[in-house]
Amino acid sequence: METIKEWDESSTSTDAQVMKANLPLVLGKRKESGEYAVLDLCSACGILMAGMDDFFISALYESILASLLYYHSRKELSFLFIDTNDMFFEYSERLNCLETVAGLEQSKKTMQWLWNEMERRYAVLTKAKCRTIQDFNSDNADKMPFIVVCISDLEDWADIREKDKDFTRMWMEVSQKGRAVGIHFIAATGYPTAKVLPSSVTANFPVRIALKLPNANQSKIVINMEDAEKLESDYEMYLYDITSGKAEIVEWQGTRYEDFKELINKYIKE
């Protein structure tokens, strides 16, 4: 398990990479080189995670959230949790996030709000003659915070996606256009099947993470290749970037709950 001290040490080792990133995520160490794997959520645009054990999916989610909390304050970053299986209930209220959504009907309303917020942000940027949130924040004292939308399980959206075309349209538009105005998605699923993850969905997640999966077919759905079923440890994952077409094994650690709470407290106080 990672501790605050280890976060401090990894931060020192990754300063150059972190400085270049708007929303840095320290995911773990590359198995082949031993170097830290640092990802910029802004460049990644969206991250999809899949595994066959809810415990390790939840632990990896907490590790990713810990990285965001470590590097950002409430003025810089807001969260929105779409939590249909109570993955985030222990800390979503304490984070004072924009909203925590539990039901599918609420998910529809939240997607409408996200779409409206995206349009509002575009209007603000247009008035300020800025192309992106980064341009706007560099020119204005009143910063526009990033919004990270965390989805606990995409399986719960499979039916609503098929039945409600307006919901699907808004989700696709926010996924594709929201990036420029600071809206990014992190989504997970324990059921990476063709129904849950059709190509229309995976296309909106350029970066994908596969924990150990039960078979080669599910591995191919998530990372476009086999081998996630062959991972040797529950704390190994395949990190796949669709832009490069490359996948690499990264060794990750869960964050100790005591340290995760400390990071939440720091975020709240700031």
C-alpha positions as CSV (number, residue, x, y, z in Angstrom):
1,M,0.0,0.0,0.0
2,E,1.2,3.5,-0.8
3,T,1.7,6.0,2.0
4,I,2.0,9.8,2.0
5,K,5.7,9.5,2.3
6,E,5.8,7.3,-0.8
7,W,3.7,9.9,-2.6
8,D,6.3,12.5,-1.6
9,E,9.1,10.3,-2.9
10,S,7.4,9.5,-6.2
11,S,6.5,13.2,-6.6
12,T,10.2,14.0,-6.3
13,S,11.1,11.3,-8.9
14,T,8.5,12.5,-11.3
15,D,8.8,16.3,-11.0
16,A,9.6,16.9,-14.7
17,Q,6.7,14.8,-15.9
18,V,4.3,16.2,-13.4
19,M,5.2,19.8,-14.2
20,K,4.2,19.2,-17.8
21,A,0.9,17.7,-16.9
22,N,-2.4,19.6,-16.1
23,L,-4.0,16.7,-14.3
24,P,-1.1,14.3,-13.5
25,L,-1.8,10.7,-12.5
26,V,1.1,8.6,-11.1
27,L,-0.2,5.1,-11.9
28,G,2.7,3.0,-10.7
29,K,6.0,1.7,-12.0
30,R,6.6,0.3,-15.5
31,K,7.5,-3.4,-15.1
32,E,10.1,-3.4,-17.8
33,S,12.0,-0.2,-16.9
34,G,11.1,0.5,-13.3
35,E,10.3,4.1,-14.2
36,Y,7.1,5.8,-12.9
37,A,4.2,5.7,-15.3
38,V,2.8,9.3,-15.2
39,L,-0.3,10.1,-17.2
40,D,-1.9,13.5,-17.9
41,L,-5.7,13.1,-17.7
42,C,-6.0,16.2,-19.9
43,S,-4.0,14.6,-22.7
44,A,-5.6,11.2,-22.1
45,C,-9.0,12.8,-22.3
46,G,-10.7,9.8,-20.8
47,I,-9.7,6.6,-18.9
48,L,-11.5,3.3,-19.0
49,M,-10.6,0.6,-16.4
50,A,-11.7,-3.0,-16.5
51,G,-11.2,-6.0,-14.2
52,M,-12.9,-9.1,-12.9
53,D,-12.7,-8.3,-9.2
54,D,-14.6,-5.3,-7.7
55,F,-12.2,-5.0,-4.8
56,F,-9.2,-4.3,-7.0
57,I,-11.2,-2.1,-9.3
58,S,-12.2,0.0,-6.3
59,A,-8.6,0.0,-4.9
60,L,-7.2,1.2,-8.3
61,Y,-9.9,3.9,-8.5
62,E,-8.9,5.1,-5.0
63,S,-5.2,5.2,-6.1
64,I,-6.1,7.3,-9.1
65,L,-8.2,9.7,-7.0
66,A,-5.4,9.9,-4.5
67,S,-3.1,11.1,-7.2
68,L,-5.6,13.8,-8.2
69,L,-6.1,14.9,-4.6
70,Y,-2.4,15.0,-4.0
71,Y,-1.7,17.5,-6.7
72,H,-4.8,19.6,-6.7
73,S,-7.0,21.8,-4.5
74,R,-10.8,22.3,-4.6
75,K,-10.3,25.6,-6.5
76,E,-8.6,23.6,-9.3
77,L,-10.6,20.4,-9.5
78,S,-14.1,19.3,-8.8
79,F,-15.5,15.7,-8.8
80,L,-18.8,14.3,-10.0
81,F,-19.5,10.7,-9.0
82,I,-22.0,8.5,-10.9
83,D,-22.2,5.7,-8.4
84,T,-24.7,3.0,-9.1
85,N,-23.0,0.3,-7.0
86,D,-21.8,2.3,-3.9
87,M,-18.2,2.3,-4.9
88,F,-17.6,5.9,-3.8
89,F,-20.1,6.3,-0.9
90,E,-17.4,6.3,1.8
91,Y,-15.8,9.6,0.7
92,S,-18.0,11.3,-2.0
93,E,-19.8,13.4,0.5
94,R,-16.7,14.4,2.3
95,L,-15.1,15.6,-0.9
96,N,-18.0,18.0,-1.3
97,C,-18.3,17.0,-4.9
98,L,-20.6,18.6,-7.4
99,E,-23.0,15.7,-7.2
100,T,-23.2,12.0,-6.3
101,V,-25.6,10.2,-8.5
102,A,-27.0,6.7,-7.5
103,G,-29.9,5.9,-9.8
104,L,-30.2,5.7,-13.6
105,E,-32.9,8.4,-13.7
106,Q,-30.5,10.7,-11.8
107,S,-27.8,9.8,-14.3
108,K,-30.0,11.2,-17.1
109,K,-30.5,14.5,-15.3
110,T,-26.8,14.6,-14.5
111,M,-25.8,14.1,-18.1
112,Q,-28.1,16.9,-19.1
113,W,-26.4,19.1,-16.5
114,L,-23.0,18.2,-17.8
115,W,-24.0,19.0,-21.3
116,N,-25.4,22.4,-20.2
117,E,-22.2,23.1,-18.2
118,M,-20.1,22.2,-21.2
119,E,-22.1,24.7,-23.4
120,R,-21.8,27.3,-20.7
121,R,-18.1,26.9,-20.5
122,Y,-17.7,27.1,-24.2
123,A,-19.6,30.4,-24.1
124,V,-17.3,31.7,-21.4
125,L,-14.2,30.7,-23.5
126,T,-15.6,32.3,-26.6
127,K,-16.3,35.6,-24.9
128,A,-12.7,35.5,-23.5
129,K,-11.3,34.6,-26.9
130,C,-9.7,31.4,-25.6
131,R,-9.7,28.0,-27.2
132,T,-9.1,25.8,-24.2
133,I,-9.5,25.8,-20.4
134,Q,-5.7,26.0,-20.1
135,D,-5.7,29.2,-22.2
136,F,-8.5,30.7,-20.1
137,N,-6.9,29.8,-16.7
138,S,-3.5,31.2,-17.8
139,D,-5.1,34.6,-18.7
140,N,-7.7,34.9,-15.8
141,A,-7.4,35.2,-12.1
142,D,-10.8,33.6,-11.6
143,K,-9.9,30.1,-12.7
144,M,-12.3,27.6,-14.2
145,P,-11.9,24.3,-12.3
146,F,-11.5,20.9,-14.1
147,I,-14.3,18.5,-13.6
148,V,-13.5,14.8,-13.3
149,V,-16.6,12.5,-13.8
150,C,-16.1,9.2,-12.1
151,I,-18.4,6.3,-13.2
152,S,-18.5,3.3,-11.0
153,D,-19.7,0.7,-13.6
154,L,-20.6,1.2,-17.2
155,E,-22.6,-2.0,-17.2
156,D,-25.4,-0.1,-15.5
157,W,-25.5,2.2,-18.5
158,A,-25.8,-0.5,-21.1
159,D,-29.6,-0.6,-21.2
160,I,-30.2,3.2,-20.8
161,R,-27.7,3.8,-23.6
162,E,-29.7,1.6,-25.9
163,K,-33.1,2.9,-25.0
164,D,-32.5,6.6,-24.5
165,K,-30.9,8.2,-27.6
166,D,-30.8,11.7,-26.1
167,F,-28.8,10.4,-23.1
168,T,-26.4,8.6,-25.5
169,R,-26.0,11.7,-27.7
170,M,-25.3,14.0,-24.8
171,W,-22.8,11.5,-23.3
172,M,-20.9,11.2,-26.6
173,E,-20.9,15.0,-27.1
174,V,-19.6,15.7,-23.6
175,S,-17.0,13.0,-23.9
176,Q,-15.7,14.4,-27.1
177,K,-16.2,18.1,-26.8
178,G,-16.0,18.5,-23.0
179,R,-12.2,17.9,-23.0
180,A,-11.4,21.4,-24.3
181,V,-13.4,22.9,-21.4
182,G,-11.9,20.7,-18.7
183,I,-14.5,17.9,-18.4
184,H,-13.0,14.4,-18.3
185,F,-14.3,10.9,-17.6
186,I,-12.9,8.0,-15.7
187,A,-15.0,4.9,-16.0
188,A,-14.8,1.3,-14.8
189,T,-16.5,-1.9,-15.4
190,G,-16.3,-5.5,-14.0
191,Y,-18.1,-6.8,-17.1
192,P,-16.0,-5.8,-20.2
193,T,-18.3,-7.5,-22.7
194,A,-19.2,-6.4,-26.2
195,K,-22.6,-5.2,-24.9
196,V,-21.2,-3.1,-22.1
197,L,-18.2,-1.8,-24.2
198,P,-19.2,-1.5,-27.8
199,S,-16.7,0.4,-30.1
200,S,-18.9,3.5,-29.8
201,V,-18.1,3.6,-26.1
202,T,-14.4,2.5,-26.1
203,A,-13.6,5.1,-28.8
204,N,-14.2,7.8,-26.2
205,F,-11.6,6.4,-23.9
206,P,-8.2,6.8,-25.6
207,V,-6.4,5.4,-22.5
208,R,-7.5,2.0,-21.1
209,I,-6.4,0.0,-18.1
210,A,-6.9,-3.8,-17.9
211,L,-6.5,-5.5,-14.6
212,K,-6.5,-9.3,-14.7
213,L,-9.4,-10.5,-16.9
214,P,-11.0,-14.0,-17.2
215,N,-10.3,-14.5,-20.9
216,A,-8.6,-13.3,-24.0
217,N,-11.8,-12.1,-25.6
218,Q,-12.4,-9.5,-22.8
219,S,-8.8,-8.5,-23.0
220,K,-9.2,-7.7,-26.7
221,I,-12.3,-5.7,-26.0
222,V,-10.5,-3.5,-23.5
223,I,-6.9,-3.2,-24.8
224,N,-7.2,-4.4,-28.4
225,M,-5.0,-7.4,-27.6
226,E,-4.8,-10.6,-25.6
227,D,-2.7,-11.1,-22.5
228,A,-4.6,-9.3,-19.7
229,E,-5.8,-12.8,-18.7
230,K,-2.2,-13.8,-18.2
231,L,-1.2,-11.1,-15.7
232,E,0.7,-12.7,-12.9
233,S,-0.5,-10.4,-10.0
234,D,-3.6,-8.6,-9.1
235,Y,-1.4,-5.5,-8.7
236,E,-0.3,-5.6,-12.3
237,M,-2.2,-3.9,-15.1
238,Y,-1.9,-3.3,-18.8
239,L,-1.8,0.4,-19.7
240,Y,-3.0,0.9,-23.3
241,D,-2.8,4.1,-25.2
242,I,-5.0,4.1,-28.4
243,T,-3.0,6.9,-30.0
244,S,0.2,4.9,-29.9
245,G,-1.4,1.4,-30.1
246,K,1.1,0.3,-27.4
247,A,0.4,-1.6,-24.2
248,E,2.7,-2.0,-21.2
249,I,2.6,-3.7,-17.9
250,V,2.5,-1.3,-14.9
251,E,2.8,-2.4,-11.3
252,W,0.6,-0.4,-9.0
253,Q,-0.2,-0.3,-5.3
254,G,-3.3,0.6,-3.4
255,T,-3.4,3.7,-1.2
256,R,-3.6,3.1,2.5
257,Y,-7.1,4.2,3.7
258,E,-5.6,6.4,6.5
259,D,-3.5,8.2,3.9
260,F,-6.4,8.5,1.5
261,K,-8.4,10.2,4.3
262,E,-5.5,12.5,4.9
263,L,-5.4,13.5,1.2
264,I,-9.2,14.1,1.4
265,N,-8.8,16.3,4.4
266,K,-6.0,18.3,2.6
267,Y,-8.3,18.8,-0.4
268,I,-11.2,19.9,1.8
269,K,-9.1,22.4,3.8
270,E,-7.6,23.9,0.7
